[in-house]
Amino acid sequence: MLIEEKNKEVVRRFYEALQQQDFEAAAELCHPDLVFYFQVDTPFKGVEGFIKAEKGSFDALPDIKISVKEIFADGDKVAAYTEFSGTHTGGPFFGVPATRESVKASIMMFLRLKGGKIIEKRAHYDRYDALKQIGVDLDKYVQQHVKENF
């Protein structure tokens, strides 16, 4: 089996484990030096930081569904186009208390593997579109977010 096929299989198994909320199995597919970029400039270093971030999403959207729509590989790099959907009935989603609204978004994931394990994961999606879907007033949200971070 080509390295690209092996790497794609690791990524598929990774997302299957996440969908089942089997965070231990997902962590086993990650390199100890994993760096997870939730957005371009917000890295979580280590498997523990990544798992904490993922659990936050599942806490906020307990019925979350993740599906891999397309997957491509070139050497140690894998690109996965995914979609997620869920209902915001759990904990905070980006600081917003539960709204009971549904959300659906596409995410482009770029992953790099080392020794058959995911060492880098980058997620790219429109966070503000997801917030808008759960009923957030984006003008107020952005103003508050800017005040808190600057």
TAJOFEN-V831004 format. One record per residue. N is the residue number from 1. BURIAL is I if it has 16 or more other ideal C-beta (glycine too) atoms within 10 Angstrom, else O. D_LAST is the distance of its C-alpha to the last C-alpha in whole Angstrom. Layout:
[[N/BURIAL/D_LAST] [N/BURIAL/D_LAST]]
This chain:
[[1/O/50] [2/O/48] [3/O/44] [4/O/42] [5/O/44] [6/O/44] [7/I/40] [8/I/40] [9/O/42] [10/I/39] [11/I/36] [12/O/39] [13/O/39] [14/I/36] [15/I/35] [16/O/38] [17/I/37] [18/I/34] [19/I/35] [20/O/38] [21/O/35] [22/O/37] [23/I/34] [24/O/36] [25/O/38] [26/I/35] [27/I/34] [28/O/37] [29/I/36] [30/I/33] [31/I/34] [32/O/32] [33/O/30] [34/I/28] [35/I/25] [36/I/23] [37/O/21] [38/I/20] [39/O/18] [40/O/18] [41/O/15] [42/O/15] [43/I/19] [44/I/20] [45/O/23] [46/O/26] [47/I/28] [48/O/27] [49/O/24] [50/I/25] [51/I/27] [52/O/25] [53/O/23] [54/I/26] [55/O/27] [56/I/24] [57/I/25] [58/I/29] [59/O/28] [60/I/26] [61/I/29] [62/O/32] [63/O/34] [64/I/32] [65/O/34] [66/I/33] [67/O/36] [68/I/36] [69/O/37] [70/O/38] [71/I/38] [72/O/38] [73/I/39] [74/O/39] [75/O/40] [76/I/37] [77/O/35] [78/I/35] [79/I/33] [80/I/33] [81/O/33] [82/I/32] [83/O/32] [84/I/31] [85/O/31] [86/I/31] [87/I/31] [88/I/28] [89/O/30] [90/I/28] [91/I/25] [92/O/22] [93/I/21] [94/O/17] [95/O/17] [96/I/19] [97/O/23] [98/I/26] [99/I/27] [100/O/30] [101/O/30] [102/O/31] [103/I/28] [104/O/30] [105/O/28] [106/O/29] [107/I/27] [108/O/28] [109/I/28] [110/O/29] [111/I/31] [112/I/32] [113/I/35] [114/O/37] [115/O/40] [116/O/40] [117/I/36] [118/I/33] [119/I/31] [120/I/28] [121/I/27] [122/I/24] [123/I/24] [124/O/23] [125/I/23] [126/O/21] [127/O/19] [128/O/19] [129/O/23] [130/I/23] [131/I/21] [132/O/23] [133/I/26] [134/I/25] [135/O/25] [136/I/21] [137/O/20] [138/O/18] [139/O/16] [140/O/16] [141/I/14] [142/O/12] [143/O/11] [144/O/10] [145/O/9] [146/O/6] [147/O/6] [148/O/6] [149/O/4] [150/O/0]]
